[in-house]
Amino acid sequence: MFLDCGCRDISYGLDKAQTTLGKLQEHEIGFHFRTWKAEVLDRKIWYKNQPGIIESIIMGGQLAIMIRPDGIPKFEQLNQFKNDGYAEDDFEDATVKTAMLDPQIYWFRD
């Protein structure tokens, strides 16, 4: 399975499927090519305006990626999450999991 999602009624499900299909077709990664995974793995990106490298792809309906910081010890939290009750030190691993369709990923970094 490439990507799955849930819905409560069929009209919403069809709308969501159409919207997601449009996002996939307009995405920076050419998912319609067989080699799209090779294009994604080890790719240098900007994640929340911070340098990162994609280290793995999670399939099984999630279409998620794991991003590790590149040249920085860990990704900084955004201001709106700084006082959310979790200390930054609570998270041992600096790697972040997010969706490939996350709008906070900028796919082009030299």
C-alpha positions, 0 to 999 in steps of 0.5 A: 500500500502506498498511502492510506487515510480514513474518513467518515463518509464517502463524499469526504473520502473522495474529496480527500483522495482527489486532493491528495492525488493532486498533491502527489502529482504536483510534488517535487518528487516524481512518485510515478517513476520507479526510481523515486525512492533512490531520489529521496534517500540521503537527500539533503533538505531543509526541514523547518528551515533547518538542514537535514538529510532523509535517512529512511522511508516508511511505507505501509500506507504512511508515506513517511520519512525519517530526517536527521539533522545535518551539521547541527546536533538536533532540530530546534523546536518551533516557538509555539511548542517551546512550552508544551510541557516536554523538555527537549532533553526528553527525546534522546534521538535527534531524528524526526519522523514526518510525512513526505507531504509535510509542507515544512519540508523544502526539497531543494538544498545544495 
